[in-house]
Each structure stands twice: as C-alpha cells, then as structure tokens.
C-alpha cells in the first residue's frame, strides 16, 4: 500500500453529476462506495468538499453580494455537501464524522487536529467542512491546509478531468497531459490547477498532490495503489 493517510478533495461541481445544480444522488452514492472501498483496506481518509454546486462566493460577489458574506454562504454550501456525503457513507455502513471550521453544533463538531486524528486512527472517515473558516480562502487552500495539518501522505484532488494538461482539455483538443509536474512548473506555465495560496502551501510543506478523474469508478483505489493515472504534483 502506497499511502497510509490521505486527504481527498472533492469539487462541489462534480457532485452535480448530470444535473445543472445541487447534488446528484447517484454520483454521491458512487463516491461513498469508492471511499468505503479504500477505508476498508486500512487507508485513513480525510475529506474536504467544495461548494460550487450550490453557491460560490466569488461569483456571488460579482453579482453584488458583499464578498465576506458571499464567502460565508460558500462555506455553508460546503457544509450541506459534507452532510450529504456523510449520509451516503452511513448508508454504506461507513463510520464517519463531520467537522466544521466554525462552531456549528449540532450540525458538526468544531474541527481540531487532535479530535480529527483520533477519529482517523480509529479507521473512521473524517469530513472537514466550512473551508478554512475564513473569507478570501478557497476550499483548495482549505484542503492543502488540512492535509498538512493532519500529516496526510498525499492530497488527492478528484476532478472531472483525468489529470493536468498544458491547456483545458475540454476546450483545447491539442492539450497534452502531464504524468507528473513540479509546483514551480505549474507556476511558470500559469496553469490554473488550484489557486496560488493552495499551491504555495503544498510546495512549502512538501505535500504531494495527485490530480485525477474521480468520476470513473475504481480510480480512487487505483491511484492509492500506485497505478499511473492522473498527474502527480511535487517539488
């Protein structure tokens, strides 16, 4: 087994599945089954989910919302997604806990590293919602922060695309995929994989990231057992 503890970042958009908005129950169930599969193999799993399928703070600000309140609305969206995933995991009989970045009992327990690590060491899945708890930070930054904090071996960024390309493969058919790439090269090529804060945090703390297609069932397990799918980002 290549990794013992992982931080899985799921995008809110991928939870939409075929829908235009909200949560696709089938996609959610597929994710829960994949997470169950790796958890049963002894891999400790922490999860951060975005909120873009419900509300995105930055686009809210563009429509006239106060940026701070817009970002707080985005944080609430990540909590809704986290509760949905928690419910789907419970259906699969996977013990899990939702933590929130700001106090929100009884919806979730206020996140502390100590409590989250205790749950991970018991083999329970930990879902950390509410981003960093602060405006102006993305859930990618929250993922990098929690991965470093929880001493994860790797951050897995599950997306709709099967890795990092020279350009957006959904728009440019000539785009070429990288098997691996350094943080510096991402910066120099101006590739929009994550925001700069998240990339810098991962680089400074020597946290490897694998970007892969989470929507293909079985890919999560393949990545964790060292199959060459997705793109590895490293120093």
Buried (B, 14 or more C-beta within 10 A) or exposed (E): EEBEBBBBBBBBBBBBBEEEEBBBEEBBBBBBBBBBBBBEEEBBBBBBBBBBBBBBBBEBBEEEBEBEEBBBBBBBBBBBBBBBBBEBBEEBEBEBBBBBBBEBEEBBBBBEEEBBBEBBEEBBBBBBBBBBBBBEBBBBBBBBBBBBBBBBBBBBBBBEBBBBBEEEBEEEEEBEBBEBBBBEEBEEBEBEBBBEBBBBBBBEBEBBBBBBBBBBEEBBBBBBEEEEBBBBBBE
